[in-house]
């Protein structure tokens, strides 16, 4: 998307800016490239800085309920310290790397309902203008895709995805929010769990996978959440039986007895931030057999089918449209 906006903070006749992102989805930790195109105004202006800001629509607990707002999670100054002459046209190319924990909002070409954007800030003569935003498409890393494909192959279905403001204790989380991908249980687990939530926390070496299951209550016990954390390496993609590995993760949660959620609800910074119990970490026991390859085929993932056939499509379109029409200016926190 190209956006064009007059620099309103310095009045009529100021420079205008177009920001163009390279087409296609970017992966977490990957390079976001494009160029900022400037057109000079009716006078010479000193451009103090051109800054790209990554923003996300995030949910947060507020006064007993949930509220949504825009969170900036990274900033890059890509140019500055030059004079833009009257009427001059100048293109400023850029290449910046996304944080490794950048949420995934696209799987096999299907949107997941996570709203991300790139906002360009132009600093001129002491004034700043944040301009409009470009939508940012982020696809999964190979290891993330392998895990999601395995869930789909095992019969789990996509329900929804969102970003929660807060921190998951006991992890190496860096961003101020985390992504939850919520799935309906596979038939073989439907009598034990009502929902499974997956969170990816990627880093240069690999990824922490936080899996939470909403356990169904029994005759003498109420329902509760159980959670565990697992680690995988980026190098595991082609040498791991992902179906067997992911099934072992789910089984370990489904068969867990007693106790309440390892991460309780009601914390001020997100429902996984209040840690009262203890849980085991299966960090290295993920060699489950000879590699079966990535087992990933575009368009074949069960989760992607769930997205395409789900009822969330219209809501996602509305949310994305509102976000990029500039309704976010008053939501920044």
C-alpha positions as MATLAB code, in Angstrom:
seq = 'XXXXXXXXXXXXXXXXXXXXXXXXXXXXXXXXXXXXXXXXXXXXXXXXXXXXXXXXXXXXXXXXXXXXXXXXXXXXXXXXXXXXXXXXXXXXXXXXXXXXXXXXXXXXXXXXXXXXXXXXXXXXXXXXXXXXXXXXXXXXXXXXXXXXXXXXXXXXXXXXXXXXXXXXXXXXXXXXXXXXXXXXXXXXXXXXXXXXXXXXXXXXXXXXXXXXXXXXXXXXXXXXXXXXXXXXXXXXXXXXXXXXXXXXXXXXXXXXXXXXXXXXXXXXXXXXXXXXXXXXXXXXXXXXXXXXXXXXXXXXXXXXXXXXXXXXXXXXXXXXXXXXXXXXXXXXX';
ca = [
       0.000    0.000    0.000;
       1.170    3.523   -0.712;
       0.113    6.319    1.584;
       0.286   10.019    0.788;
      -0.220   12.766    3.293;
       0.560   16.452    3.513;
       2.731   17.290    6.466;
      -0.069   19.058    8.296;
       1.987   20.036   11.331;
       3.889   22.655    9.336;
       0.937   23.917    7.304;
       0.024   24.085    3.652;
       2.977   23.915    1.305;
       4.967   21.426    3.338;
       6.562   18.265    1.962;
       4.533   15.108    1.328;
       5.606   11.521    1.915;
       4.805    8.193    0.264;
       6.060    4.976    1.853;
       6.141    1.839   -0.277;
       6.825   -1.591    1.224;
       8.215   -4.413   -0.878;
       5.394   -6.810   -1.794;
       4.878  -10.092    0.012;
       4.927  -11.270    3.605;
       7.991  -10.896    5.819;
       9.064  -13.474    8.384;
       9.873  -12.717   12.015;
      13.516  -11.700   12.240;
      13.544  -11.087    8.489;
      14.257   -7.965    6.477;
      11.485   -5.456    5.812;
      12.445   -3.449    2.745;
      11.008   -0.590    0.749;
      11.492    3.109    0.211;
      10.211    6.392    1.553;
       9.415    8.803   -1.284;
       9.529   12.498   -0.455;
       8.224   15.403   -2.469;
       9.402   18.867   -1.517;
       6.944   21.615   -0.635;
       6.805   25.264   -1.571;
      10.029   26.023    0.268;
      13.197   24.283    1.389;
      12.826   22.142    4.529;
      15.337   20.477    6.816;
      14.404   16.815    7.301;
      15.550   15.963   10.807;
      14.600   12.303   10.713;
      12.526    9.677    8.928;
      11.434    6.987   11.365;
       9.513    3.767   10.758;
       7.403    2.522   13.639;
       5.981   -1.002   13.891;
       2.557   -1.030   15.541;
       0.000   -3.669   16.479;
      -3.602   -3.771   17.611;
      -3.440   -5.356   21.083;
      -6.011   -6.437   23.659;
      -5.513   -5.621   27.342;
      -7.454   -6.245   30.522;
      -8.990   -3.019   31.750;
     -11.432   -2.410   34.642;
     -12.555   -5.997   34.710;
     -13.038   -6.180   30.962;
     -10.956   -6.008   27.818;
      -9.968   -2.987   25.772;
      -8.090   -2.649   22.499;
      -5.350   -0.190   21.674;
      -2.365    0.377   19.427;
       1.071   -0.575   20.735;
       4.316    0.496   19.042;
       6.834   -2.326   19.458;
       9.846   -1.189   17.422;
      11.235    2.004   15.848;
      13.858    2.438   13.156;
      15.362    5.774   12.083;
      16.188    5.207    8.431;
      17.371    8.682    7.360;
      17.705   12.287    8.441;
      19.931   15.311    8.604;
      19.402   16.602    5.078;
      17.665   19.464    3.302;
      14.749   18.768    0.963;
      14.687   21.498   -1.654;
      11.537   23.144   -2.920;
       9.701   20.714   -5.207;
      12.503   18.123   -4.956;
      11.650   14.436   -5.289;
      13.798   12.019   -3.328;
      13.544    8.272   -2.633;
      15.071    6.887    0.561;
      15.484    3.088    0.426;
      15.471    1.152    3.679;
      16.023   -2.360    4.977;
      15.282   -3.120    8.632;
      14.857   -6.396   10.500;
      11.671   -7.288   12.299;
      11.920   -8.411   15.923;
      11.996  -12.202   16.210;
       8.781  -12.141   18.278;
       6.809  -10.209   15.651;
       3.377  -11.878   15.503;
       2.362  -14.004   12.547;
      -0.770  -12.712   10.816;
      -0.759  -14.773    7.619;
      -0.723  -18.539    7.045;
      -0.725  -20.006    3.531;
      -2.034  -16.703    2.222;
      -4.931  -16.565    4.693;
      -5.153  -13.747    7.235;
      -5.363  -14.715   10.907;
      -7.041  -11.506   12.095;
      -3.911  -10.004   13.677;
      -3.553   -6.349   12.665;
      -0.008   -5.050   12.182;
       1.173   -1.860   10.545;
       4.157    0.295    9.619;
       3.802    3.975   10.433;
       6.195    6.572    9.020;
       7.154    9.556   11.138;
       8.689   12.594    9.443;
      10.471   15.156   11.568;
      10.690   18.614    9.973;
      11.736   21.856   11.676;
      11.006   20.545   15.155;
       7.554   19.229   14.190;
       6.565   15.579   13.780;
       3.929   13.969   11.629;
       3.094   10.280   12.034;
       1.250   10.021    8.753;
      -0.956    7.090    7.858;
      -0.002    3.428    8.029;
       0.820    0.568    5.707;
      -0.518   -2.871    6.619;
       2.273   -5.307    7.449;
       1.986   -8.964    6.421;
       4.068  -11.431    8.460;
       4.257  -15.107    7.560;
       5.482  -17.914    9.809;
       9.019  -19.117   10.233;
       9.548  -22.677    8.945;
       9.496  -24.073   12.482;
       6.288  -22.190   13.304;
       4.709  -23.450   10.104;
       5.766  -27.010   10.956;
       4.125  -26.832   14.387;
       0.886  -25.344   13.034;
       0.802  -27.855   10.189;
       1.142  -30.676   12.715;
      -1.787  -29.373   14.754;
      -3.843  -29.251   11.561;
      -2.812  -32.768   10.552;
      -3.811  -34.049   14.007;
      -7.314  -32.644   13.601;
      -7.150  -29.357   15.474;
      -9.019  -26.451   13.901;
      -8.304  -22.738   13.872;
     -10.670  -20.735   16.092;
      -9.102  -17.269   16.374;
      -5.886  -15.385   17.034;
      -5.212  -12.279   19.088;
      -2.489  -10.261   20.769;
      -2.559   -9.975   24.559;
      -0.772   -7.194   26.411;
       1.366   -8.708   29.151;
       4.198  -11.128   29.807;
       4.383  -14.902   30.146;
       6.525  -15.551   33.175;
       9.289  -18.096   32.960;
       9.957  -17.318   29.301;
      12.421  -15.135   27.438;
       9.659  -12.917   26.053;
      10.929   -9.537   24.821;
       7.912   -7.697   23.398;
       5.251   -6.120   25.664;
       2.587   -8.479   24.277;
       2.269  -12.055   23.082;
       0.242  -13.793   20.400;
      -2.288  -16.509   21.127;
      -3.507  -18.840   18.390;
      -6.650  -20.528   19.674;
      -7.694  -23.908   18.297;
     -10.617  -26.258   18.658;
      -9.541  -29.665   19.952;
      -9.024  -32.683   17.733;
     -11.809  -35.268   18.131;
      -9.629  -37.607   20.170;
      -9.123  -34.880   22.800;
     -12.540  -33.205   22.719;
     -13.700  -35.034   25.853;
     -10.679  -33.773   27.801;
     -10.063  -30.220   26.571;
     -12.316  -27.505   25.180;
      -9.590  -25.378   23.608;
      -5.852  -25.298   22.984;
      -3.879  -22.041   22.776;
      -0.413  -21.806   21.253;
       2.075  -18.951   21.685;
       5.355  -18.701   19.758;
       8.307  -16.802   21.238;
      10.972  -16.930   18.558;
      14.632  -15.971   18.915;
      17.723  -16.302   16.706;
      18.457  -19.855   17.917;
      14.951  -21.290   17.899;
      11.618  -20.850   19.563;
       9.764  -21.327   22.791;
       6.326  -22.831   22.247;
       3.862  -22.197   25.061;
       0.877  -24.553   24.873;
      -2.140  -24.054   27.117;
      -5.135  -26.398   27.301;
      -8.513  -25.555   28.795;
      -9.357  -28.794   30.622;
     -12.969  -29.828   30.910;
     -14.365  -30.403   34.392;
     -15.306  -33.832   35.669;
     -18.087  -35.100   37.894;
     -16.313  -33.950   41.049;
     -13.959  -31.324   39.664;
     -14.237  -28.055   37.809;
     -12.500  -27.128   34.609;
      -9.071  -25.540   34.723;
      -6.181  -24.496   32.512;
      -2.886  -26.344   32.240;
       0.176  -24.937   30.537;
       3.645  -26.050   29.538;
       6.589  -24.626   27.627;
       8.674  -26.438   25.039;
      11.693  -25.369   22.996;
      12.630  -26.229   19.440;
      15.473  -25.206   17.159;
      15.213  -23.676   13.714;
      17.358  -26.600   12.553;
      14.737  -29.130   13.677;
      12.434  -28.402   10.738;
      13.676  -31.112    8.392;
      14.622  -33.743   10.950;
      11.679  -33.980   13.333;
       8.445  -35.963   13.242;
       6.290  -32.942   14.054;
       3.019  -34.843   14.271;
       4.449  -37.132   16.952;
       6.110  -34.269   18.782;
       3.055  -32.021   18.877;
       0.831  -34.928   19.872;
       3.141  -35.634   22.796;
       2.803  -32.003   23.874;
      -0.979  -32.138   23.796;
      -1.140  -35.522   25.495;
       1.056  -34.294   28.343;
      -1.450  -31.521   29.006;
      -4.621  -33.518   28.407;
      -3.533  -36.267   30.811;
      -2.450  -33.910   33.575;
      -4.523  -34.325   36.722;
      -5.221  -31.999   39.632;
      -4.239  -28.414   40.268;
      -5.309  -25.258   38.554;
      -3.673  -23.249   35.850;
       0.056  -22.888   36.032;
      -0.544  -19.342   34.864;
      -3.609  -17.913   36.585;
      -6.025  -15.285   35.342;
      -6.588  -11.785   36.613;
      -3.080  -10.366   36.354;
      -2.806   -6.641   35.607;
      -0.681   -7.186   32.498;
      -2.343  -10.148   30.846;
      -3.863  -13.395   31.904;
      -0.605  -15.349   31.775;
       1.375  -12.918   33.872;
       0.082  -14.099   37.257;
       2.098  -17.212   38.035;
       1.131  -19.001   41.232;
       1.934  -22.618   40.484;
       4.803  -24.544   38.941;
       5.056  -26.499   35.759;
       7.638  -28.662   34.094;
       9.659  -27.523   31.101;
      10.298  -30.050   28.360;
      13.172  -28.173   26.759;
      15.277  -30.876   25.186;
      13.176  -34.019   24.886;
      11.894  -33.237   21.439;
      13.808  -35.790   19.362;
      10.835  -37.979   18.577;
      12.080  -40.050   15.661;
      13.596  -39.837   12.193;
      12.819  -36.727   10.216;
       9.821  -36.837    7.915;
      10.670  -33.572    6.155;
       8.697  -30.426    6.700;
       5.351  -32.056    5.813;
       4.155  -28.644    4.717;
       2.288  -28.013    1.479;
       0.800  -24.635    0.669;
      -2.955  -24.765    0.889;
      -2.980  -28.196    2.548;
      -2.684  -27.143    6.177;
      -5.732  -27.971    8.242;
      -5.415  -24.699   10.115;
      -5.403  -22.713    6.907;
      -8.615  -24.432    5.847;
     -10.105  -23.414    9.188;
      -9.239  -19.790    8.555;
     -10.685  -19.792    5.061;
     -13.925  -21.411    6.139;
     -14.365  -19.674    9.483;
     -16.845  -17.028   10.484;
     -14.206  -14.460   11.411;
     -13.558  -13.174    7.901;
     -16.031  -10.268    7.935;
     -14.933   -9.152   11.385;
     -11.299   -9.224   10.331;
     -11.980   -7.099    7.260;
     -13.830   -4.510    9.346;
     -11.075   -4.362   11.940;
      -8.299   -4.008    9.398;
     -10.244   -1.303    7.566;
     -10.838    0.729   10.722;
      -7.207    0.425   11.748;
      -5.773    1.789    8.522;
      -8.343    4.548    8.146;
      -6.637    6.335   11.038;
      -8.969    5.419   13.908;
      -5.986    4.468   16.037;
      -4.656    7.935   16.844;
      -6.460    8.181   20.160;
      -5.671    4.636   21.263;
      -1.944    4.844   21.678;
      -0.742    3.831   25.060;
];
